[in-house]
Amino acid sequence: MKLFARALGLPLQLDQAVRALAVASPRAVDIGMMNGRPFVHQYSVRLRAKVVKNRRVYEYSSKLGKIWASLKARLSILRGRIAFVAEIICDGDSQSGRFSVLAVANNEYGVGHMPYPDQLDAGVLGVYQTGVLTPIRSARFSSDLLVGKWRENPDLKARTAEKVTIRFARNRRRDHALLDGELVVIEDVVDLEIHKGALQVLVPAKGAS
């Protein structure tokens, strides 16, 4: 979905992006780290990762095919409740329980659009979590997040932090998370932190295309 490009204000069409980058200016933005691995968008656990993993069983060769495969993958997991057990520690504040969704983003999501930040240099992680969701609540959460209405979702708890530690239950079966959209094996302890202004990027001038 080109979420980091959207956050930078980069045109989404390749020819327009090339022209915009040709006159772009360098700028320092934040970057997240997950157990020493960098990420520019987010680290997420369970619901979204399950969709991506299930999508692999469907064949597609186009953007429309990928969207259709994602829809079928999401429908396949909405038949039951998806949950994991963990302790989430945000700047020293600890919470343990069962969750269906946990996402830690490079800066806080903006409102009124897809899940990407309006500001990439605030120096915080956006932390988004839900308790165990029923299939109906899971569908509503996904819809609210996609259109930027996450603040209105009654199941979502959102906050910011500079450092987040996640301790997963050791008796869980081996599972995957998403790091910038790529499947990664979940480690028993995951440390996430923000590095303010540590990434140099090219940012197009407003209106460039």
Backbone as CSV, one residue per row, in Angstrom:
resi,resn,N_x,N_y,N_z,CA_x,CA_y,CA_z,C_x,C_y,C_z
1,MET,0.811,-1.221,0.000,0.000,0.000,0.000,0.844,1.270,0.000
2,LYS,2.174,1.091,-0.068,3.091,2.234,-0.170,2.880,3.236,0.962
3,LEU,2.734,2.735,2.186,2.384,3.599,3.307,3.507,4.559,3.680
4,PHE,4.765,4.112,3.603,5.869,5.029,3.916,5.985,6.112,2.838
5,ALA,5.762,5.732,1.583,5.763,6.722,0.506,4.655,7.748,0.711
6,ARG,3.505,7.275,1.138,2.398,8.202,1.409,2.770,9.167,2.536
7,ALA,3.436,8.646,3.572,3.834,9.494,4.690,4.830,10.564,4.261
8,LEU,5.670,10.234,3.280,6.650,11.199,2.774,6.047,12.193,1.775
9,GLY,4.803,11.932,1.356,4.177,12.789,0.358,4.656,12.486,-1.043
10,LEU,5.144,11.267,-1.264,5.675,10.871,-2.561,4.540,10.444,-3.480
11,PRO,4.502,10.917,-4.733,3.484,10.437,-5.677,3.564,8.923,-5.812
12,LEU,2.422,8.280,-5.995,2.384,6.824,-6.010,2.606,6.235,-7.397
13,GLN,2.493,7.038,-8.442,2.793,6.568,-9.791,4.286,6.719,-10.061
14,LEU,4.889,5.709,-10.674,6.340,5.673,-10.819,6.893,6.876,-11.571
15,ASP,6.305,7.239,-12.705,6.840,8.360,-13.483,6.746,9.672,-12.705
16,GLN,5.634,9.872,-11.971,5.479,11.078,-11.167,6.454,11.076,-9.988
17,ALA,6.681,9.906,-9.403,7.616,9.811,-8.278,9.034,10.159,-8.717
18,VAL,9.431,9.704,-9.894,10.774,10.005,-10.409,10.950,11.505,-10.587
19,ARG,9.960,12.159,-11.169,10.056,13.613,-11.382,10.095,14.353,-10.047
20,ALA,9.299,13.891,-9.081,9.268,14.549,-7.771,10.599,14.377,-7.043
21,LEU,11.196,13.197,-7.128,12.461,12.943,-6.438,13.616,13.705,-7.080
22,ALA,13.497,14.026,-8.350,14.568,14.748,-9.036,14.768,16.142,-8.459
23,VAL,13.725,16.697,-7.860,13.826,18.044,-7.268,13.553,17.999,-5.762
24,ALA,13.660,16.807,-5.169,13.384,16.658,-3.743,14.554,17.151,-2.895
25,SER,14.274,17.393,-1.638,15.290,17.875,-0.699,15.541,16.827,0.387
26,PRO,16.785,16.716,0.882,17.067,15.766,1.963,16.456,16.232,3.281
27,ARG,16.056,15.249,4.073,15.441,15.558,5.361,15.692,14.397,6.315
28,ALA,15.888,14.691,7.576,16.089,13.666,8.595,14.748,13.293,9.216
29,VAL,14.421,11.993,9.202,13.196,11.506,9.824,13.552,10.379,10.795
30,ASP,12.561,9.948,11.545,12.788,8.908,12.549,12.792,7.521,11.910
31,ILE,13.407,6.582,12.602,13.382,5.188,12.176,13.203,4.313,13.416
32,GLY,12.428,3.249,13.271,12.218,2.328,14.372,13.216,1.180,14.314
33,MET,13.447,0.561,15.473,14.325,-0.606,15.557,13.591,-1.709,16.313
34,MET,13.648,-2.944,15.771,13.060,-4.115,16.404,14.170,-5.135,16.629
35,ASN,14.597,-5.293,17.881,15.708,-6.200,18.195,16.909,-5.973,17.273
36,GLY,17.209,-4.695,17.053,18.363,-4.337,16.237,18.092,-4.266,14.752
37,ARG,16.880,-4.589,14.314,16.526,-4.523,12.891,15.720,-3.257,12.627
38,PRO,16.077,-2.472,11.602,15.357,-1.227,11.342,14.008,-1.465,10.660
39,PHE,13.065,-0.573,10.918,11.808,-0.571,10.168,11.340,0.868,9.996
40,VAL,10.711,1.127,8.851,10.255,2.487,8.550,8.753,2.650,8.769
41,HIS,8.016,1.538,8.789,6.563,1.657,8.955,6.095,1.065,10.273
42,GLN,6.086,-0.274,10.416,5.574,-0.840,11.654,5.975,-2.292,11.850
43,TYR,5.842,-2.721,13.112,5.949,-4.117,13.522,4.573,-4.500,14.023
44,SER,3.982,-5.564,13.492,2.630,-5.938,13.905,2.521,-7.432,14.146
45,VAL,1.631,-7.777,15.064,1.481,-9.156,15.518,0.047,-9.626,15.329
46,ARG,-0.088,-10.811,14.904,-1.266,-11.655,14.868,-2.231,-11.387,13.723
47,LEU,-3.208,-10.461,13.854,-4.282,-10.391,12.870,-3.756,-10.101,11.474
48,ARG,-3.011,-9.017,11.311,-2.497,-8.654,9.991,-1.492,-9.690,9.490
49,ALA,-0.642,-10.192,10.388,0.334,-11.209,9.995,-0.358,-12.484,9.525
50,LYS,-1.460,-12.824,10.189,-2.208,-14.019,9.809,-2.792,-13.862,8.409
51,VAL,-3.269,-12.672,8.079,-3.809,-12.418,6.741,-2.724,-12.609,5.687
52,VAL,-1.553,-12.015,5.915,-0.461,-12.124,4.938,-0.022,-13.573,4.777
53,LYS,0.056,-14.303,5.895,0.476,-15.707,5.833,-0.541,-16.542,5.067
54,ASN,-1.833,-16.331,5.334,-2.870,-17.085,4.639,-2.960,-16.710,3.167
55,ARG,-2.608,-15.462,2.837,-2.691,-15.005,1.446,-1.749,-15.781,0.542
56,ARG,-0.706,-16.361,1.107,0.286,-17.073,0.311,-0.281,-18.305,-0.390
57,VAL,-1.401,-18.824,0.099,-1.970,-20.017,-0.530,-2.726,-19.668,-1.805
58,TYR,-2.993,-18.373,-2.030,-3.709,-17.956,-3.225,-2.724,-17.407,-4.255
59,GLU,-2.939,-17.758,-5.507,-2.071,-17.266,-6.577,-2.619,-15.943,-7.108
60,TYR,-1.723,-15.007,-7.369,-2.120,-13.739,-7.981,-0.930,-13.172,-8.741
61,SER,-1.216,-12.404,-9.776,-0.148,-11.843,-10.616,-0.366,-10.370,-10.915
62,SER,-1.286,-9.742,-10.191,-1.578,-8.331,-10.410,-1.981,-7.691,-9.097
63,LYS,-2.059,-6.360,-9.096,-2.478,-5.638,-7.898,-3.902,-6.018,-7.513
64,LEU,-4.796,-6.099,-8.512,-6.180,-6.477,-8.234,-6.248,-7.899,-7.683
65,GLY,-5.410,-8.790,-8.247,-5.373,-10.166,-7.760,-4.889,-10.241,-6.327
66,LYS,-3.924,-9.389,-5.980,-3.411,-9.360,-4.614,-4.480,-8.880,-3.648
67,ILE,-5.252,-7.873,-4.057,-6.341,-7.355,-3.214,-7.386,-8.444,-2.991
68,TRP,-7.719,-9.174,-4.062,-8.700,-10.240,-3.954,-8.183,-11.372,-3.061
69,ALA,-6.907,-11.710,-3.210,-6.303,-12.748,-2.365,-6.299,-12.317,-0.901
70,SER,-6.013,-11.042,-0.651,-6.019,-10.534,0.721,-7.413,-10.600,1.319
71,LEU,-8.425,-10.277,0.505,-9.803,-10.329,0.980,-10.196,-11.756,1.344
72,LYS,-9.838,-12.716,0.485,-10.157,-14.114,0.783,-9.409,-14.594,2.022
73,ALA,-8.154,-14.160,2.169,-7.380,-14.547,3.344,-7.992,-13.965,4.612
74,ARG,-8.453,-12.726,4.536,-9.066,-12.103,5.715,-10.375,-12.788,6.075
75,LEU,-11.183,-13.121,5.067,-12.443,-13.802,5.335,-12.213,-15.171,5.965
76,SER,-11.111,-15.824,5.578,-10.837,-17.163,6.100,-10.499,-17.141,7.587
77,ILE,-9.968,-16.018,8.097,-9.601,-15.966,9.513,-10.674,-15.313,10.380
78,LEU,-11.711,-14.754,9.744,-12.768,-14.106,10.514,-13.794,-15.098,11.034
79,ARG,-13.564,-16.379,10.775,-14.515,-17.388,11.245,-14.324,-17.699,12.728
80,GLY,-13.197,-17.354,13.270,-12.942,-17.629,14.681,-12.204,-16.477,15.326
81,ARG,-11.919,-16.629,16.605,-11.200,-15.590,17.338,-9.705,-15.863,17.267
82,ILE,-8.944,-14.828,17.002,-7.492,-14.935,16.921,-6.906,-14.193,18.115
83,ALA,-6.035,-14.862,18.859,-5.490,-14.226,20.060,-4.099,-14.762,20.367
84,PHE,-3.339,-13.959,21.089,-2.038,-14.372,21.604,-1.895,-13.820,23.012
85,VAL,-1.016,-14.427,23.784,-0.786,-14.020,25.169,0.562,-13.326,25.258
86,ALA,0.586,-12.168,25.892,1.839,-11.416,25.969,1.787,-10.394,27.097
87,GLU,2.963,-9.891,27.444,3.105,-8.730,28.322,3.650,-7.592,27.465
88,ILE,2.974,-6.454,27.495,3.378,-5.285,26.715,3.844,-4.205,27.684
89,ILE,5.087,-3.758,27.532,5.662,-2.747,28.420,5.983,-1.504,27.597
90,CYS,5.285,-0.419,27.886,5.487,0.851,27.170,6.099,1.866,28.124
91,ASP,7.357,2.216,27.889,8.061,3.166,28.754,7.904,2.797,30.235
92,GLY,8.007,1.497,30.526,7.944,1.022,31.898,6.559,0.660,32.400
93,ASP,5.511,1.034,31.669,4.136,0.721,32.063,3.760,-0.640,31.481
94,SER,3.498,-1.625,32.350,3.291,-3.006,31.921,1.814,-3.397,31.911
95,GLN,1.439,-4.186,30.887,0.095,-4.742,30.793,0.197,-6.149,30.232
96,SER,-0.417,-7.114,30.908,-0.418,-8.499,30.454,-1.832,-8.924,30.108
97,GLY,-1.960,-9.832,29.126,-3.282,-10.315,28.773,-3.282,-11.050,27.456
98,ARG,-4.485,-11.206,26.912,-4.682,-11.835,25.609,-5.107,-10.764,24.626
99,PHE,-4.513,-10.768,23.454,-4.723,-9.714,22.464,-4.966,-10.331,21.087
100,SER,-5.730,-9.629,20.268,-5.894,-10.020,18.867,-5.029,-9.179,17.943
101,VAL,-4.759,-7.955,18.344,-4.001,-7.023,17.508,-2.957,-6.309,18.352
102,LEU,-1.764,-6.209,17.810,-0.736,-5.349,18.388,0.123,-4.825,17.251
103,ALA,0.188,-3.521,17.119,1.028,-2.900,16.102,1.820,-1.772,16.746
104,VAL,3.101,-1.716,16.428,3.971,-0.646,16.914,4.530,0.065,15.680
105,ALA,4.204,1.340,15.550,4.497,2.081,14.323,5.575,3.133,14.532
106,ASN,6.273,3.439,13.456,7.239,4.529,13.413,6.458,5.841,13.361
107,ASN,6.185,6.397,14.543,5.361,7.584,14.755,3.866,7.245,14.698
108,GLU,3.068,8.152,15.207,1.640,7.926,15.392,0.874,8.079,14.084
109,TYR,-0.076,7.180,13.844,-0.913,7.258,12.646,-1.691,8.571,12.615
110,GLY,-1.875,9.082,11.408,-2.755,10.224,11.230,-4.205,9.774,11.187
111,VAL,-5.121,10.728,11.156,-6.555,10.449,11.169,-7.154,10.821,9.822
112,GLY,-8.115,10.020,9.364,-8.841,10.342,8.146,-8.252,9.740,6.892
113,HIS,-7.269,8.873,7.038,-6.681,8.215,5.868,-6.106,6.865,6.282
114,MET,-5.481,6.175,5.362,-4.888,4.870,5.640,-3.872,4.982,6.773
115,PRO,-3.498,3.839,7.394,-2.630,3.893,8.583,-1.177,4.237,8.290
116,TYR,-0.903,5.541,8.207,0.467,6.038,8.116,0.527,7.372,8.859
117,PRO,1.694,7.786,9.323,1.787,9.007,10.132,1.750,10.279,9.297
118,ASP,1.215,11.327,9.888,1.271,12.649,9.266,2.617,13.317,9.546
119,GLN,3.282,12.885,10.602,4.560,13.461,11.009,5.560,12.345,11.251
120,LEU,6.723,12.419,10.607,7.724,11.362,10.697,8.921,11.733,11.569
121,ASP,8.826,12.836,12.298,9.951,13.250,13.127,9.525,13.642,14.540
122,ALA,8.440,13.030,15.023,7.954,13.345,16.370,8.728,12.593,17.447
123,GLY,9.500,11.579,17.049,10.329,10.863,18.009,9.581,9.913,18.918
124,VAL,8.449,9.365,18.441,7.676,8.430,19.265,7.263,7.222,18.436
125,LEU,6.980,6.136,19.142,6.340,4.978,18.542,4.842,5.072,18.783
126,GLY,4.051,4.752,17.771,2.610,4.630,17.960,2.292,3.184,18.325
127,VAL,1.587,2.971,19.418,1.287,1.619,19.899,-0.230,1.406,19.829
128,TYR,-0.651,0.352,19.121,-2.065,0.080,18.899,-2.362,-1.371,19.266
129,GLN,-3.350,-1.572,20.129,-3.647,-2.920,20.593,-5.135,-3.086,20.836
130,THR,-5.595,-4.337,20.747,-6.968,-4.673,21.105,-6.945,-5.913,21.980
131,GLY,-8.019,-6.103,22.723,-8.218,-7.369,23.395,-8.640,-8.408,22.368
132,VAL,-9.161,-9.528,22.831,-9.592,-10.588,21.914,-10.856,-10.134,21.180
133,LEU,-10.804,-10.176,19.848,-11.910,-9.692,19.030,-12.760,-10.839,18.501
134,THR,-14.071,-10.640,18.499,-14.969,-11.553,17.806,-14.820,-11.301,16.302
135,PRO,-15.301,-12.211,15.444,-15.207,-11.980,14.001,-15.820,-10.653,13.553
136,ILE,-16.967,-10.290,14.114,-17.621,-9.041,13.723,-16.792,-7.833,14.155
137,ARG,-16.294,-7.867,15.387,-15.473,-6.755,15.867,-14.149,-6.669,15.117
138,SER,-13.617,-7.813,14.720,-12.387,-7.830,13.939,-12.598,-7.158,12.585
139,ALA,-13.731,-7.447,11.948,-14.042,-6.827,10.659,-14.222,-5.320,10.808
140,ARG,-14.881,-4.898,11.886,-15.073,-3.464,12.109,-13.741,-2.773,12.369
141,PHE,-12.885,-3.423,13.167,-11.579,-2.838,13.450,-10.780,-2.639,12.156
142,SER,-10.750,-3.655,11.301,-10.001,-3.570,10.049,-10.522,-2.443,9.175
143,SER,-11.842,-2.311,9.125,-12.453,-1.248,8.317,-12.123,0.129,8.874
144,ASP,-12.242,0.301,10.192,-11.957,1.599,10.812,-10.496,1.999,10.627
145,LEU,-9.597,1.019,10.721,-8.179,1.312,10.562,-7.868,1.726,9.134
146,LEU,-8.462,1.047,8.174,-8.168,1.307,6.773,-8.578,2.712,6.349
147,VAL,-9.690,3.210,6.891,-10.194,4.528,6.481,-9.792,5.625,7.458
148,GLY,-8.950,5.304,8.430,-8.445,6.331,9.335,-9.377,6.696,10.469
149,LYS,-10.308,5.798,10.832,-11.226,6.061,11.939,-10.836,5.282,13.189
150,TRP,-9.540,5.011,13.346,-9.102,4.165,14.449,-9.409,4.776,15.812
151,ARG,-9.429,6.090,15.910,-9.731,6.719,17.202,-11.171,6.475,17.638
152,GLU,-12.046,6.171,16.690,-13.450,5.944,17.000,-13.742,4.488,17.323
153,ASN,-12.779,3.596,17.121,-13.033,2.181,17.357,-13.029,1.876,18.858
154,PRO,-14.112,1.298,19.384,-14.211,1.076,20.839,-13.271,0.000,21.369
155,ASP,-12.752,-0.858,20.501,-11.892,-1.951,20.951,-10.412,-1.582,20.961
156,LEU,-10.072,-0.469,20.354,-8.666,-0.124,20.175,-8.141,0.764,21.302
157,LYS,-6.982,0.390,21.814,-6.255,1.235,22.757,-5.022,1.768,22.033
158,ALA,-4.887,3.077,21.967,-3.771,3.696,21.263,-2.993,4.590,22.216
159,ARG,-1.680,4.569,22.099,-0.818,5.411,22.927,0.514,5.580,22.214
160,THR,1.366,6.404,22.768,2.700,6.589,22.213,3.742,6.247,23.268
161,ALA,4.929,5.877,22.806,6.027,5.533,23.712,7.336,5.685,22.960
162,GLU,8.414,5.814,23.708,9.736,5.856,23.091,10.362,4.466,23.031
163,LYS,9.926,3.589,23.945,10.452,2.222,23.960,9.345,1.261,24.354
164,VAL,9.265,0.148,23.636,8.254,-0.872,23.888,8.946,-2.234,23.966
165,THR,8.596,-3.007,24.986,9.074,-4.385,25.092,7.872,-5.311,25.114
166,ILE,7.921,-6.362,24.312,6.847,-7.351,24.256,7.426,-8.692,24.686
167,ARG,6.829,-9.288,25.693,7.246,-10.620,26.150,6.121,-11.600,25.828
168,PHE,6.382,-12.493,24.898,5.372,-13.451,24.467,5.395,-14.690,25.349
169,ALA,4.219,-15.321,25.507,4.115,-16.548,26.287,5.010,-17.621,25.672
170,ARG,5.792,-18.281,26.485,6.747,-19.264,25.979,6.083,-20.539,25.491
171,ASN,4.860,-20.798,25.946,4.208,-22.031,25.542,3.407,-21.891,24.242
172,ARG,3.509,-20.744,23.584,2.796,-20.581,22.317,3.529,-21.365,21.218
173,ARG,2.784,-21.718,20.175,3.423,-22.366,19.047,4.131,-21.308,18.202
174,ARG,5.135,-21.736,17.467,5.933,-20.799,16.682,5.043,-20.044,15.709
175,ASP,5.107,-18.733,15.719,4.237,-17.932,14.868,5.042,-16.801,14.254
176,HIS,4.368,-16.005,13.426,5.039,-14.928,12.702,4.421,-13.574,13.026
177,ALA,5.253,-12.548,12.886,4.818,-11.155,12.939,5.141,-10.532,11.586
178,LEU,4.763,-9.274,11.420,5.099,-8.532,10.202,6.038,-7.392,10.558
179,LEU,7.114,-7.271,9.812,8.029,-6.147,9.943,8.067,-5.450,8.589
180,ASP,7.451,-4.259,8.513,7.301,-3.556,7.234,6.703,-4.459,6.161
181,GLY,5.701,-5.248,6.555,4.979,-6.071,5.596,5.583,-7.425,5.298
182,GLU,6.782,-7.710,5.853,7.437,-8.987,5.615,7.284,-9.884,6.834
183,LEU,6.980,-11.166,6.608,6.821,-12.110,7.707,8.155,-12.397,8.382
184,VAL,8.173,-12.298,9.720,9.355,-12.630,10.512,8.909,-13.516,11.669
185,VAL,9.768,-14.431,12.084,9.441,-15.302,13.217,9.407,-14.476,14.500
186,ILE,8.378,-14.694,15.308,8.257,-13.972,16.569,9.289,-14.496,17.563
187,GLU,10.041,-13.587,18.142,10.991,-13.940,19.198,10.295,-13.837,20.545
188,ASP,10.811,-14.566,21.534,10.161,-14.578,22.853,10.098,-13.189,23.472
189,VAL,11.142,-12.392,23.283,11.178,-11.011,23.773,11.525,-10.095,22.612
190,VAL,10.698,-9.078,22.406,10.906,-8.126,21.314,11.051,-6.730,21.904
191,ASP,12.174,-6.090,21.634,12.424,-4.715,22.071,12.318,-3.785,20.873
192,LEU,11.483,-2.767,21.012,11.299,-1.781,19.951,11.602,-0.395,20.498
193,GLU,12.286,0.399,19.694,12.597,1.764,20.098,12.658,2.669,18.883
194,ILE,12.572,3.952,19.138,12.594,4.951,18.065,13.931,5.679,18.082
195,HIS,14.482,5.910,16.902,15.709,6.687,16.766,15.354,7.972,16.018
196,LYS,15.316,9.055,16.770,14.852,10.325,16.216,15.869,10.893,15.231
197,GLY,15.377,11.219,14.038,16.200,11.865,13.016,17.355,11.037,12.498
198,ALA,17.274,9.711,12.624,18.408,8.850,12.262,18.385,8.385,10.811
199,LEU,17.326,8.719,10.075,17.216,8.272,8.686,17.137,9.471,7.752
200,GLN,18.022,9.513,6.769,18.004,10.573,5.757,17.152,10.120,4.573
201,VAL,16.180,10.931,4.202,15.301,10.612,3.075,15.207,11.827,2.151
202,LEU,14.672,11.590,0.959,14.361,12.680,0.038,12.872,12.955,0.114
203,VAL,12.517,14.192,0.363,11.122,14.584,0.502,10.760,15.550,-0.629
204,PRO,9.752,15.193,-1.444,9.363,16.077,-2.536,8.775,17.394,-2.032
205,ALA,8.932,18.425,-2.828,8.277,19.679,-2.503,6.778,19.499,-2.655
206,LYS,5.991,20.238,-1.890,4.538,20.122,-1.968,4.065,20.466,-3.360
207,GLY,3.211,19.607,-3.905,2.687,19.828,-5.250,3.565,19.305,-6.350
208,ALA,4.720,18.717,-6.001,5.605,18.189,-7.032,5.026,16.932,-7.639
209,SER,5.141,16.794,-8.970,4.652,15.606,-9.665,5.327,15.480,-11.020
